Amino acid sequence: METLVIQKIGIIAARGKPEAEALAPEIETWLRERNITPIPEAELNERGYDDVTAVVVLGGDGLMMRSANVYPDVPLLGINFGQVGFLTLVEQHDWQLALQSLVNGRFDVEHNSTLQATLFREDDEIDQGWAINDVVIRSGIRMVETELYIDGDFVNTYPGDGMIVSTARGSTAYCMAAGGPILTAGVKGFALVPISCHSPIRTPMVASEDASIELVIANNHASTLILDGRPGTELFGGDVIKIERGVHTFQLARVGKISFYESVRTKFNFRIRPNAVPSRMRRGNPAIDDVSE
C-alpha cells in the first residue's frame, strides 16, 4: 500500500450511460467535501494530467482501455458500469468505500506491460501506436498466411483467420475467446494465439516480454491490423508488423483485497462444479471432510 497526500483526482464518465453520468457530479461533490479537487474529463484534456494522482473511470472495460490510451502511466480506478468488468474492479455500490481508500492514499498500483506495434512496408516504417490488451491481424473473407518470427528466428507459418498477440492483462479478452491461455497474475509474457488456424499445428505460445515479435503477411489476401479493437490499418502481402513491449504502462489502482482468481471464477463463470465448496473453506479438518464424503 502507498500513503500519499491526494490533492487532485480525475473523473471520466461513460457517455450514453445515464447512471455513470449521474454519479460523476455526486463524486465531485463528495471529493470537494474532503478538500480534494475533482478534475472532469474536459478539464483533464485541456489542462493536462501531470499533477493528478489517479483517474476514476465510470464505465466498462472499453472505457478503461480508452482512458489508459489518453492518460498513460496514470493509475486508473474503475467503477463498473459495463458487462464483465474485469478491469473496472469496483462495483457501483462500493464506490464510496473505494474512493475513501483512494483519498486516504491506501491503495496498490498494479503496473501492466503494453504492446507497441510498428508496420514496415517496403522502405517505410509506420508507427501503429500501442495497445493495452492485444495487437491482432484479422483476415477478410479468405485465409491470410501469417509468418511468426521471435527474436529473428522463424517459428512457423499460420494459415487462417489471423494472429493475436496479447498482454497478460489482455489474455482474458480476445486471447481467451480464441482458445489462448489465461496469463495469471504476475506472469511477464505475451501470448501468441493463431485464430482458426487451418492446420493441426496451432498451439498457442507465450513469449518473453523482452522478445521482439514479427508477423509477416505471406500472401495477398485482405487482412487488417487491429489494436485493442480499434479500427485498424489495411495490410498487404510482404508487410511486417513488429511488436515489442511498449514504453507506457497500464496502471490499475487497487483498493482492498481483490483476487485475480476470484475475478476469473465469478466474472467468467469459470467453475467446473459451480456449487462445490473448496475443501479449505469447509468447517473442520478438510482431510476428514473428504473421507466422510
N, C-alpha and C positions, 0 to 999 in steps of 0.2 A: 504494500500500500504506500501511497505518497501523501505527504502532508504539505499542502500548498496553500498560499493565500490566493483565493479566487476573486477576481475583480470583474471580468467580462466573460460572458458566455453567449455564443451564437445560437440562433434558433432558426430552423428551417422546417416548414410545414408543407406536407404534400398538397399540391393544388388539385382541386377536384375531390378531395376527401373532407367533407364538412366537419367531421369530428376532429380531425387533425387541425384544420384551420381554426376551429373554435377553441381548441386547447392552447394554441400558441399565445394569444393575449393573456390567458389565465396564468400561463407560466411566466410571462413577462412581469405581470403584477407580483406574482409570488417571489420572483428574484429581486425586484426592487425593494420589497418589504424586508429583504435580508441584505440590503446595501450592495447587491450585485447588479451590474449594468447588463441588461439584455441587448443583444445586437441582432435585429431581424435580418433576414436574407438580403433585402435590398441594400441595407446599410453595409453588410458584410462585403457585398460586391463592389460598393462604391469606395469604402474606406480601407479595405483590406482586412486581414485577419491575423496579422503578426502578433498582436497583443491579446488574442483570445485564447483562453485556457482550454476550452473544449467547445464543441458544437453539438447541440441537442437536435436530433433529427426525428421529426414526427412523420412516420410513413412506413414503407416496407423496405425490403432488401434492395429493390431497384433504386430507390431514392438514396439509400445509404451509399451505393456504388457511385451514383452521380455526384453526390456531395463529396465523396473522397476524391473524385477526379478534379473537382473545382477547388477543394481546400485540402491539398495533400499534406501529409505529415502533421495533421492536427487530430487529436483524439475525438472520436465521434461516439456519442451516447445515443443509441437508437431506441425509440419508443414505438412499439409495433402497432401499425395500422394496416399491415398487409396480410397476406395469406399464411406464409410459412414463418417468417420472422426469425431466420437463422442468424442474421447479422444484427437485426433490431432485437436486442437481448432483453429489453424491459417491456413487460405487458402494461397496457394502458392504466389499469387500476393501481399499479405500483409506482406511478410517475413521481409522486411526492417523496416517497422513501428513497427512490433512486437519486432524485435531484438533491435531497438533503445530504446524501453521501457525497455527491459531486461537489456541492458548495463547501462542504467541510474538508474537502481535499482528501477524502478517504476512498480512493479508487485505484485500480490497477490499469495500466495501459498495455494492451496486447499489440505488439508490433508484428505485422504480417507483410511478407515479401510480395512484390508486384512483378508484372511482366512488361518488358519493353520490347516492342516489335519494330523492325526495320525492313523495308522492302527494297531489294536490289533487283533492278530491271535494266539489263544491258549495262550502260555506264552510269546509271542514275542510282543514287542512294536516297530513299524517301522515308522519312520518319513517319511511323504509323501511330505513335502515341503509346500509352501504357494502359495496362489492364489490371484489375483487382482480382477478378475471377478467372478469366480464360482468354486465350487467343485461339481462334477457330478458323480453319479452312473448311468451307462448306461448298459442296458441288451444286450444280444446277440439275438438269434432268438426267444427264449422263454421268457416268463414273469419272472421277478425277483420280489420276495416279499421283500419289504424294511420296516422294523420297524423303527419308529421315536420316539426318546426319547429327551425331553428337560429338562435339569437340573435333570436328573434321572427319570423324570415322563414319563410313556408311553403315547404317543399321539394317534397313530393309526398304522395300517399295510396297506401299499400301494402296491397292486399287479399291475404291469405294466411294463413300459419301464425304470423305474428308478426314480431318485430324483435329483433335483437341489437345492443346497444351494448357494445363490447369495449375493454378497455385494450390497450396494446401487448403487455404480458406475457400477457394472456388471448387474444391473437389466434391462438395456436396451439391453442386449445381448441375450443369450440363454433363460434366465428367461422370458423376454418379448415374445420371439418367441414361448415358450411353454405355453403361456397363463397366465404367472405370472404378478404381479404388477410392475409398474414403481415406484421405490422409489425416490421421488423427492428430490431436493437439500436440504441438511441439515438433512435428515432423518438418524437416527442412528439405523439401524436394518439390519437383514439378512432375505432375502426372502426364503421360503421353498416351492418348487413347484414340485408336482408329475408330472411325464412325462407319458402321455397317460394311466392314471390310470384306470384299469378295475373295476371301482366302481363308484357309484354316489357320494360317499364321497371323493372328490378330490379337495376341495377348498384350494388354496394356503394360507399360513400363513406368518406372519412376526414376527420373534423372536428378542428379545433384543440382542444388540451386546455383552452384558455381559453373555449371555446364553452359556451353554455347550450343543452342539447338537451331538447326537449319532445316527448313522444309522447302523442298524443290518441287515445283509443278512440272511433272514429267510428260504431260500430254496437253493438248489444246482444247480440252473440254471446259466449258464455263465453270468458274468457281469464284468464290468471294472470300475475302479476309474480313473477319468479324471480331471486334474486341468488346467483351462484356455485353454482347447482344446489340451493340450499336451498329447502324448501317455502315457497311464497310467498303473496301476497295475491290474493284473487279480485278481478277488475276488472269494471267495468260501463261502459256507454256514457256518454260525457261525462267520464270520468276522465282526468286529465292527470298524466303521470309526468315530472317534471323531473329531469334527470340532469346533474350537474356534477362537476368534479374534486373528489375527497374531500380532507379536511384531513389524513387519515392517509396514510402511505406504506407500501408493501410492500417491505421491505428484505431483500435476499438477501446473505448473506456468501459471498464467492467466494474460494477458495483456489487457488493455482496458476493455470495458463492454461486457461481453459475458453472455447471458441469457441461463440458463439450459432449460427453457421452449421454448424459440425460437429455440434452437437446436433440441429439440424433434419434434416441429412442422415442421421445414424445412427439417431436415435430414431424418426423417421417414415419411414425408408427412402426419403428424398426424393432419389432418384437416377434420372435418365433412363437412364444406362448404368452399372449397378452395378459392372461390372468395369473401367471406364475409369480410367486413371491421368492426373490433371491434368498438363498439359504442364510446369508449373513444378516438379513433383515427379519428373520423369524425369531420368535422368543425361544429362549433356552439354548441348548447346545445344538448347532447345525448338524453335527455328525449323528446325534441321537435322533433328531427330527428325520434325517434321511433314512435311518434304519427303520423307524416306525412307519415310514411311508412304503 
